[in-house]
């Protein structure tokens, strides 16, 4: 009799759970049905998330967005990341969302992202906590840019990495070594060849692999290893800083806050497909080098002369779409044009859709750096590779400087060609599946 009662309770509980999931999934679909944008919700619980996350070339929208765009227009509703969602492929709405951070919308990343980045990461915190962290980051970026030795450090590390190249390199790995070595040098004062740098870099690479993995914390999975790697990085850095305090030594609490490795990989990938772009880039850097002594370092005035280099960087960001979208949620009911964004719903402004919109960018699938001539990329609604509004990436300019300085020595000292097929794929985070292997040859 007891077993029968227990079985009945379990069945009732299971049915209640099932009904709760179904109601939670479909009830929002019927609320404000006439006012919310058109769309579909897909399956209970998972909604359309798996289709949305299906891998695709990063210079395309992917089949999910292309299909929904053709059916419902640039703004539609869906059910993504366990929440009813408004997806925006519209330039004006994306700008409106970014500019109304903490007023009408708030950052709202899925819980697994919190687990891997940490609860105090500037990417996931909101409100006053984010403002405090951002102000600290802006201060550190400003002091880093003004420090005379910073540009010299970038150049020395770039030459160190390039000097180790043989006939074949996996460029994504080399780019990560470079960008991470720059950060470690600025924050901890460690040079690329110190053992502690190699230890932190190994954990960092594990962390990056887990960041784009399925967020399932089971020992041995990439996600679990990434969470553990983040903890080790934190422990190692704290130990180094504590040891320096005990010894009375200071440390350079400065550094970039945006890794540039993927941007560098995008630039090299797209330059490999555009010989005209590469030729003009080489002419620009040869002209800069011609006005300098043999081993004279680059400086801020040289950087200002890298005009076409900036066009190349911007075009690689537009075509490559390193950040495809960001996560937000509506803090209240928001009326926008003819439809309603209900309070509590997730909102996804899709940057890649704007970057690849043929009405905004002529021949959007073509890598054409000259399109940026005469345009102000930093104040452009149709170009948001670093986000926008109060959460605009504070380290964006440092990322461009590091990329430009590395490119200077790369194009003047090496020829390269891809080894087999490889292209940037959105998972949704972008990566090169094979790491972009290259055959390289020194220019004598």
Beta strands, then each sheet from edge to edge (+ up, - down):
strand 1: 56-57
strand 2: 75-80
strand 3: 83-88
strand 4: 105-107
strand 5: 168-170
strand 6: 325-330
strand 7: 334-336
strand 8: 339-341
strand 9: 346-350
strand 10: 414-418
strand 11: 424-426
strand 12: 430-432
strand 13: 437-442
sheet 1: 1+ 11- 12+
sheet 2: 2+ 3- 9- 6+ 4-
sheet 3: 5+ 13- 10+
sheet 4: 7+ 8-
end
